[in-house]
Amino acid sequence: MRSLRALLPYYRPYLKRIAAGLATIALANVFTMAAPEFLQRGVDALGRPGAAHVLALMAAGLVVTALLAGACRFAMRQLLNVVSRWMEFDLRNTLFRHLATLQPSFYHRTPTGDIMARATNDLAAVRMAAGPAVMYLADTLTRIVLAVPLMIHINWRLTALGLLPLLGMPTVMVALGRTIHHRFEAVQEHFGTLSTHAHENLSGVRVVRAYRQEGPQTERFADLNREYLRRNMRLARSYGALFPLIMFFGGAGGVLTLWFGSVLVVRGTVTLGEYIAFTTYLVLLVWPMIAFGWVINLFQRGAASMERIQQLLNERPTIVSPAAPRPLPPASAGGRPLAFRNVWFRYPVPRSAAPGAGDRGWALQDISFEAPAGAWVAIVGATGAGKTTLVELVARLADPDQGEILLDGIPIRDLALADLRRAIGFVPQETFLFSQSIGDNLALGAPAEGAVTGAAEVAQLRETIEALPEGYDTMLGERGINLSGGQKQRAALARALARRPEVVVLDDALSAVDTNTEAAILRGLKRTLAGVTTLVVSHRITAIRDADLIVVLDQGRIVETGRHDALFQRRGRYWQLLRRQQLEESLEEVR
């Protein structure tokens, strides 16, 4: 239950509404507890002179109190349940805002389905604990506080006998509640696994069909679903035992009061009206006891879910802006210089790695080079050489373990993240487009609408957009599924250019287009980005031979730097990569 304490700050904006809601609960129970008094007086008036008049008054009192109690209960639900909805709204915003600050490494180790399960099912369980559970707990306690003294006033022995079986209820509820808590955690955890499997199969449906894996993947989903059903059935058995136990304790109290109460009526110790009023009070306490069991269940579920949400909120972003960021100076006509100084980097060991796995090897080792303002710098090397890792450090998607990267002479760790990323147009290897119009995708962060059309022209995308049914207003499917791989890459490139960045980073961003189109785009880029510092990662060395500086990586180290002609004459690693690529292209032509 301790995890629910994290909800306290979310109550503060709504304290007035909560106070009003609690007040309506108290009023509703005051009116409800008045009803047995009217019954008592009406029954005791039978056979007396003027009974008809008394009965009419008591009946009117019952109707009025019922209406007033109903109105108050309507108001309490409107106040407290609405507050829980607003708290859910605030918590969801907090969670999403926090998730947006976490570094890519968090998403590498955390399945998307698990995050979605916590942001949907778990949030709903927390809302039920924050609103309905609190409301019914307050209702139960208020009713007990009001009813028990009235019952004692009628006969304290009868009250003790009626409430005696209920004393064993808390012990049973605590033990059963603990079981419900653990089993609900298991259900939610497996729901994340089930959601991840469904998400992967729906996102990768083309691969599934291409490899004819519909059957195996469906069977795998069925296995996961069966396990989800099994865990839910275990939870249902625990939850199903809750209400029968409560009814047993409540029924036992009713049997005892029926026996002892009838004896008291026969002896004349209590009147028939008082006994009827007493049994009515006891009946009015049965529903709170049932609600108490439901409340315990809601709190246990909410606590388990809040603990899972807190695990996400407790993740600390490692890439943050400094407390006192340094401002970037105004960009000169020649753009901004970029420099690497003795940069070392290795990827952290995943949490799921076996104990004693140790650190991974260095992905980058002692990287030092300078990209002058407005220079066109190419990063080349074989697969796994560290090219992507190098350019991701520029945008601070990760931070080096040693050394530093400087933008315009300022270490990028000293810059506000917003300023750094505003200055950089980054096009990653993996293209991601949102389920919005293609125009909205290109305008993501763009300063003006005119920038979008110009960027589409440079990215060789204008004709493609004009051929779409609604041009720039054409809606894209999930991840841009209605575009080809090359079109998606060109859209991502146009999106980066539309921001008019001062540094452009292209991480093998044109691998899905043919060689001629890539060369044409790069030529257009070099004209458009004159004066803009540009880092280009490409597997096609023939496309970047005109770069001002070529940096050759091999196993995380810089082995050569220079221009194309000088590197070619050196007959080193660059020459080997180029010869191999030319041979592969020749073989493709023969085929």
TABEL-V862569 format. One record per backbone hydrogen bond with DSSP energy under -0.5 kcal/mol. NH is the residue of the N-H (numbers start at 1). CO is the residue of the C=O. E is the energy in kcal/mol with one decimal. If there is no record, write none. Layout:
nh=NH co=CO e=E
nh=NH co=CO e=E
//
This chain:
nh=4 co=1 e=-1.7
nh=5 co=2 e=-1.9
nh=6 co=3 e=-1.3
nh=7 co=4 e=-1.9
nh=8 co=5 e=-1.8
nh=10 co=7 e=-1.3
nh=11 co=7 e=-0.7
nh=11 co=8 e=-1.4
nh=12 co=8 e=-0.9
nh=14 co=11 e=-2.0
nh=15 co=12 e=-1.4
nh=18 co=14 e=-2.5
nh=19 co=15 e=-2.6
nh=20 co=16 e=-2.3
nh=21 co=17 e=-2.5
nh=22 co=18 e=-2.7
nh=23 co=19 e=-2.1
nh=24 co=20 e=-2.0
nh=25 co=21 e=-1.7
nh=26 co=22 e=-2.1
nh=27 co=23 e=-2.4
nh=28 co=24 e=-2.7
nh=29 co=25 e=-2.0
nh=30 co=26 e=-2.0
nh=31 co=27 e=-2.4
nh=32 co=28 e=-2.1
nh=33 co=29 e=-2.7
nh=34 co=30 e=-0.7
nh=35 co=31 e=-0.7
nh=35 co=32 e=-1.0
nh=36 co=32 e=-0.5
nh=37 co=33 e=-0.5
nh=38 co=34 e=-1.5
nh=39 co=35 e=-2.1
nh=40 co=36 e=-2.8
nh=41 co=37 e=-2.2
nh=42 co=38 e=-2.2
nh=43 co=39 e=-2.8
nh=44 co=40 e=-2.6
nh=45 co=41 e=-1.2
nh=46 co=43 e=-1.3
nh=48 co=45 e=-2.0
nh=51 co=48 e=-1.3
nh=54 co=50 e=-1.9
nh=55 co=51 e=-3.2
nh=56 co=52 e=-2.2
nh=57 co=53 e=-2.2
nh=58 co=54 e=-2.9
nh=59 co=55 e=-2.7
nh=60 co=56 e=-2.4
nh=61 co=57 e=-2.4
nh=62 co=58 e=-2.4
nh=63 co=59 e=-2.2
nh=64 co=60 e=-2.7
nh=65 co=61 e=-2.6
nh=66 co=62 e=-2.0
nh=67 co=63 e=-2.3
nh=68 co=64 e=-2.7
nh=69 co=65 e=-2.8
nh=70 co=66 e=-2.4
nh=71 co=67 e=-2.4
nh=72 co=68 e=-2.2
nh=73 co=69 e=-2.3
nh=74 co=70 e=-2.2
nh=75 co=71 e=-2.2
nh=76 co=72 e=-2.4
nh=77 co=73 e=-1.8
nh=78 co=74 e=-2.2
nh=79 co=75 e=-2.2
nh=80 co=76 e=-2.8
nh=81 co=77 e=-1.5
nh=82 co=77 e=-0.7
nh=83 co=79 e=-1.8
nh=84 co=80 e=-1.9
nh=85 co=81 e=-1.6
nh=86 co=82 e=-2.2
nh=87 co=83 e=-2.5
nh=88 co=84 e=-2.2
nh=89 co=85 e=-2.3
nh=90 co=86 e=-2.6
nh=91 co=87 e=-2.8
nh=92 co=88 e=-2.6
nh=93 co=89 e=-2.1
nh=94 co=90 e=-2.5
nh=95 co=91 e=-2.7
nh=96 co=92 e=-2.6
nh=97 co=93 e=-2.8
nh=98 co=94 e=-2.3
nh=99 co=95 e=-2.7
nh=100 co=96 e=-2.0
nh=101 co=98 e=-1.3
nh=102 co=98 e=-0.6
nh=102 co=99 e=-1.0
nh=106 co=103 e=-1.5
nh=107 co=103 e=-0.8
nh=108 co=104 e=-1.5
nh=109 co=105 e=-1.2
nh=110 co=106 e=-1.0
nh=111 co=109 e=-0.5
nh=115 co=111 e=-1.7
nh=116 co=112 e=-2.6
nh=117 co=113 e=-2.2
nh=118 co=114 e=-1.9
nh=119 co=115 e=-1.9
nh=120 co=116 e=-0.8
nh=120 co=117 e=-0.6
nh=121 co=117 e=-0.6
nh=122 co=117 e=-1.8
nh=123 co=118 e=-0.6
nh=124 co=120 e=-2.2
nh=125 co=121 e=-2.0
nh=126 co=122 e=-2.2
nh=127 co=123 e=-2.3
nh=128 co=124 e=-2.0
nh=129 co=125 e=-1.6
nh=130 co=126 e=-2.5
nh=131 co=127 e=-2.2
nh=133 co=128 e=-2.7
nh=134 co=129 e=-0.6
nh=135 co=131 e=-2.6
nh=136 co=132 e=-2.7
nh=137 co=133 e=-2.1
nh=138 co=134 e=-2.5
nh=139 co=135 e=-2.1
nh=140 co=136 e=-2.5
nh=141 co=137 e=-2.6
nh=142 co=138 e=-2.4
nh=143 co=139 e=-2.2
nh=144 co=140 e=-2.3
nh=145 co=141 e=-2.6
nh=146 co=142 e=-2.1
nh=147 co=143 e=-2.9
nh=148 co=144 e=-2.3
nh=149 co=145 e=-0.6
nh=150 co=146 e=-0.9
nh=151 co=147 e=-2.3
nh=152 co=148 e=-2.8
nh=153 co=149 e=-2.2
nh=154 co=150 e=-1.1
nh=155 co=151 e=-2.3
nh=159 co=155 e=-1.8
nh=160 co=156 e=-2.5
nh=161 co=157 e=-2.3
nh=162 co=158 e=-2.1
nh=163 co=159 e=-2.3
nh=164 co=160 e=-1.3
nh=165 co=161 e=-0.5
nh=166 co=163 e=-0.7
nh=167 co=163 e=-0.7
nh=167 co=164 e=-1.5
nh=168 co=165 e=-1.0
nh=169 co=166 e=-1.1
nh=170 co=166 e=-0.5
nh=172 co=168 e=-1.5
nh=173 co=169 e=-2.8
nh=174 co=170 e=-2.6
nh=175 co=171 e=-2.0
nh=176 co=172 e=-2.6
nh=177 co=173 e=-2.8
nh=178 co=174 e=-2.0
nh=179 co=175 e=-1.5
nh=180 co=176 e=-2.4
nh=181 co=177 e=-2.4
nh=182 co=178 e=-2.0
nh=183 co=179 e=-2.4
nh=184 co=180 e=-2.5
nh=185 co=181 e=-2.1
nh=186 co=182 e=-1.9
nh=187 co=183 e=-1.9
nh=188 co=184 e=-2.5
nh=189 co=185 e=-2.5
nh=190 co=186 e=-2.0
nh=191 co=187 e=-2.0
nh=192 co=188 e=-1.6
nh=193 co=189 e=-1.3
nh=194 co=190 e=-2.6
nh=195 co=191 e=-2.6
nh=196 co=192 e=-2.3
nh=197 co=193 e=-2.1
nh=198 co=194 e=-2.1
nh=199 co=195 e=-2.8
nh=200 co=196 e=-2.6
nh=201 co=197 e=-2.1
nh=202 co=198 e=-2.4
nh=203 co=199 e=-2.4
nh=204 co=200 e=-2.4
nh=205 co=202 e=-0.8
nh=208 co=204 e=-2.2
nh=209 co=205 e=-2.3
nh=210 co=206 e=-2.6
nh=211 co=207 e=-2.0
nh=212 co=209 e=-1.3
nh=213 co=208 e=-3.1
nh=217 co=213 e=-2.6
nh=218 co=214 e=-2.3
nh=219 co=215 e=-2.6
nh=220 co=216 e=-2.4
nh=221 co=217 e=-2.3
nh=222 co=218 e=-2.5
nh=223 co=219 e=-2.4
nh=224 co=220 e=-2.3
nh=225 co=221 e=-2.7
nh=226 co=222 e=-2.5
nh=227 co=223 e=-2.1
nh=228 co=224 e=-2.2
nh=229 co=225 e=-2.6
nh=230 co=226 e=-2.7
nh=231 co=227 e=-2.4
nh=232 co=228 e=-2.1
nh=233 co=229 e=-2.5
nh=234 co=230 e=-1.9
nh=235 co=231 e=-2.0
nh=236 co=232 e=-2.8
nh=237 co=233 e=-2.3
nh=238 co=234 e=-1.7
nh=239 co=235 e=-2.9
nh=240 co=236 e=-3.1
nh=241 co=237 e=-1.2
nh=242 co=238 e=-0.5
nh=242 co=239 e=-0.9
nh=243 co=239 e=-0.7
nh=244 co=240 e=-0.8
nh=245 co=241 e=-1.6
nh=246 co=242 e=-1.9
nh=247 co=243 e=-2.9
nh=248 co=244 e=-2.2
nh=249 co=245 e=-2.3
nh=250 co=246 e=-2.6
nh=251 co=247 e=-3.0
nh=252 co=248 e=-2.4
nh=253 co=249 e=-1.7
nh=254 co=250 e=-1.8
nh=255 co=251 e=-2.4
nh=256 co=252 e=-2.1
nh=257 co=253 e=-2.2
nh=258 co=254 e=-2.0
nh=259 co=255 e=-2.0
nh=260 co=256 e=-2.7
nh=261 co=257 e=-2.6
nh=262 co=258 e=-1.5
nh=263 co=259 e=-1.3
nh=264 co=260 e=-2.0
nh=265 co=261 e=-2.2
nh=266 co=262 e=-2.2
nh=267 co=263 e=-2.3
nh=268 co=264 e=-0.8
nh=268 co=265 e=-0.5
nh=269 co=264 e=-2.0
nh=270 co=264 e=-1.0
nh=275 co=271 e=-2.2
nh=276 co=272 e=-2.5
nh=277 co=273 e=-2.5
nh=278 co=274 e=-2.6
nh=279 co=275 e=-2.7
nh=280 co=276 e=-1.9
nh=281 co=277 e=-2.4
nh=282 co=278 e=-2.5
nh=283 co=279 e=-2.5
nh=284 co=280 e=-2.6
nh=285 co=281 e=-1.1
nh=286 co=282 e=-0.8
nh=286 co=283 e=-0.9
nh=287 co=283 e=-1.0
nh=288 co=284 e=-0.7
nh=289 co=285 e=-1.7
nh=290 co=286 e=-2.3
nh=291 co=287 e=-3.5
nh=292 co=288 e=-2.4
nh=293 co=289 e=-1.6
nh=294 co=290 e=-1.9
nh=295 co=291 e=-3.0
nh=296 co=292 e=-2.4
nh=297 co=293 e=-2.0
nh=298 co=294 e=-2.5
nh=299 co=295 e=-2.9
nh=300 co=296 e=-2.5
nh=301 co=297 e=-2.5
nh=302 co=298 e=-3.1
nh=303 co=299 e=-2.8
nh=304 co=300 e=-2.1
nh=305 co=301 e=-2.6
nh=306 co=302 e=-3.0
nh=307 co=303 e=-2.0
nh=308 co=304 e=-1.4
nh=309 co=305 e=-2.3
nh=310 co=306 e=-2.9
nh=311 co=307 e=-1.4
nh=312 co=308 e=-0.9
nh=312 co=309 e=-0.7
nh=313 co=309 e=-2.3
nh=314 co=310 e=-2.4
nh=315 co=312 e=-1.2
nh=317 co=315 e=-0.5
nh=320 co=318 e=-0.8
nh=325 co=322 e=-0.6
nh=326 co=414 e=-3.3
nh=332 co=335 e=-0.6
nh=335 co=332 e=-1.9
nh=336 co=502 e=-0.7
nh=338 co=371 e=-2.6
nh=339 co=406 e=-2.3
nh=340 co=369 e=-3.0
nh=341 co=404 e=-2.5
nh=343 co=367 e=-2.4
nh=344 co=402 e=-1.9
nh=345 co=364 e=-2.0
nh=353 co=350 e=-1.7
nh=357 co=354 e=-1.7
nh=360 co=347 e=-0.6
nh=363 co=345 e=-2.1
nh=364 co=345 e=-2.2
nh=365 co=556 e=-3.1
nh=367 co=343 e=-2.5
nh=368 co=366 e=-0.6
nh=369 co=340 e=-1.2
nh=371 co=338 e=-3.9
nh=372 co=370 e=-0.6
nh=375 co=372 e=-2.4
nh=377 co=375 e=-0.7
nh=377 co=534 e=-3.4
nh=378 co=549 e=-3.0
nh=379 co=536 e=-3.0
nh=380 co=378 e=-0.5
nh=380 co=551 e=-2.6
nh=382 co=553 e=-0.5
nh=385 co=382 e=-1.8
nh=390 co=386 e=-2.0
nh=391 co=387 e=-1.9
nh=392 co=388 e=-2.2
nh=393 co=389 e=-1.3
nh=394 co=390 e=-0.7
nh=395 co=391 e=-0.9
nh=396 co=393 e=-1.1
nh=397 co=392 e=-2.3
nh=398 co=392 e=-0.5
nh=401 co=344 e=-2.0
nh=402 co=344 e=-1.7
nh=404 co=341 e=-1.8
nh=406 co=339 e=-2.7
nh=407 co=410 e=-2.8
nh=408 co=337 e=-3.0
nh=408 co=406 e=-0.5
nh=410 co=407 e=-1.6
nh=412 co=405 e=-2.7
nh=414 co=411 e=-2.1
nh=415 co=412 e=-1.1
nh=420 co=416 e=-2.6
nh=421 co=417 e=-2.7
nh=422 co=418 e=-1.6
nh=423 co=419 e=-1.4
nh=424 co=420 e=-0.7
nh=425 co=503 e=-3.1
nh=426 co=424 e=-0.7
nh=427 co=425 e=-0.5
nh=427 co=505 e=-2.8
nh=428 co=426 e=-0.6
nh=431 co=429 e=-0.8
nh=436 co=434 e=-2.4
nh=438 co=474 e=-2.2
nh=439 co=472 e=-2.6
nh=441 co=437 e=-2.1
nh=442 co=438 e=-2.1
nh=443 co=439 e=-1.9
nh=444 co=441 e=-0.9
nh=445 co=443 e=-0.8
nh=446 co=443 e=-2.1
nh=447 co=498 e=-0.7
nh=451 co=448 e=-0.7
nh=452 co=448 e=-0.6
nh=452 co=449 e=-1.3
nh=453 co=449 e=-1.0
nh=454 co=450 e=-1.7
nh=455 co=451 e=-2.0
nh=456 co=452 e=-2.4
nh=457 co=453 e=-1.7
nh=458 co=454 e=-1.9
nh=459 co=455 e=-2.2
nh=460 co=457 e=-1.4
nh=461 co=456 e=-3.0
nh=462 co=456 e=-0.9
nh=465 co=461 e=-2.4
nh=466 co=462 e=-2.4
nh=467 co=463 e=-1.5
nh=468 co=464 e=-0.6
nh=468 co=465 e=-1.1
nh=471 co=468 e=-1.1
nh=473 co=470 e=-2.1
nh=474 co=471 e=-1.6
nh=476 co=436 e=-2.4
nh=479 co=433 e=-0.6
nh=480 co=477 e=-2.5
nh=481 co=478 e=-0.9
nh=483 co=480 e=-1.9
nh=488 co=484 e=-2.4
nh=489 co=485 e=-2.0
nh=490 co=486 e=-2.3
nh=491 co=487 e=-2.2
nh=492 co=488 e=-2.4
nh=493 co=489 e=-2.1
nh=494 co=490 e=-2.6
nh=495 co=491 e=-2.3
nh=496 co=492 e=-1.8
nh=497 co=493 e=-2.3
nh=498 co=494 e=-2.4
nh=499 co=495 e=-0.6
nh=499 co=496 e=-0.8
nh=500 co=497 e=-2.1
nh=501 co=496 e=-0.5
nh=502 co=423 e=-1.8
nh=503 co=423 e=-2.0
nh=504 co=533 e=-2.6
nh=505 co=425 e=-3.0
nh=506 co=535 e=-3.2
nh=507 co=427 e=-2.7
nh=507 co=505 e=-0.6
nh=508 co=506 e=-1.3
nh=508 co=537 e=-1.6
nh=511 co=508 e=-1.1
nh=513 co=510 e=-1.3
nh=518 co=514 e=-2.6
nh=519 co=515 e=-2.5
nh=520 co=516 e=-2.3
nh=521 co=517 e=-2.7
nh=522 co=518 e=-2.7
nh=523 co=519 e=-2.2
nh=524 co=520 e=-2.3
nh=525 co=521 e=-2.7
nh=526 co=522 e=-2.4
nh=527 co=523 e=-1.5
nh=528 co=524 e=-2.7
nh=529 co=525 e=-3.7
nh=530 co=527 e=-1.1
nh=531 co=374 e=-0.6
nh=532 co=529 e=-2.8
nh=533 co=502 e=-1.2
nh=534 co=375 e=-2.8
nh=535 co=504 e=-3.1
nh=536 co=377 e=-2.9
nh=536 co=534 e=-0.5
nh=537 co=506 e=-3.6
nh=537 co=535 e=-0.5
nh=538 co=379 e=-1.2
nh=538 co=536 e=-0.5
nh=541 co=539 e=-1.1
nh=543 co=540 e=-1.4
nh=544 co=541 e=-1.3
nh=547 co=544 e=-1.8
nh=548 co=376 e=-1.8
nh=549 co=376 e=-1.6
nh=550 co=562 e=-2.6
nh=551 co=378 e=-3.3
nh=552 co=550 e=-0.6
nh=552 co=560 e=-2.9
nh=553 co=380 e=-2.8
nh=553 co=551 e=-0.6
nh=554 co=557 e=-2.4
nh=556 co=385 e=-2.0
nh=557 co=554 e=-1.3
nh=559 co=552 e=-2.5
nh=559 co=557 e=-0.7
nh=560 co=552 e=-1.2
nh=562 co=550 e=-1.4
nh=564 co=545 e=-0.5
nh=567 co=563 e=-2.3
nh=568 co=564 e=-2.7
nh=569 co=565 e=-2.2
nh=570 co=566 e=-1.2
nh=571 co=567 e=-0.6
nh=571 co=568 e=-1.0
nh=572 co=567 e=-0.8
nh=576 co=572 e=-1.9
nh=577 co=573 e=-2.3
nh=578 co=574 e=-2.4
nh=579 co=575 e=-2.7
nh=580 co=576 e=-2.3
nh=581 co=577 e=-2.1
nh=582 co=578 e=-2.5
nh=583 co=579 e=-2.2
nh=584 co=580 e=-2.2
nh=585 co=581 e=-2.3
nh=586 co=582 e=-2.0
nh=587 co=583 e=-2.2
nh=588 co=584 e=-2.0
nh=589 co=585 e=-1.9
nh=590 co=586 e=-1.8
nh=591 co=587 e=-1.9
//
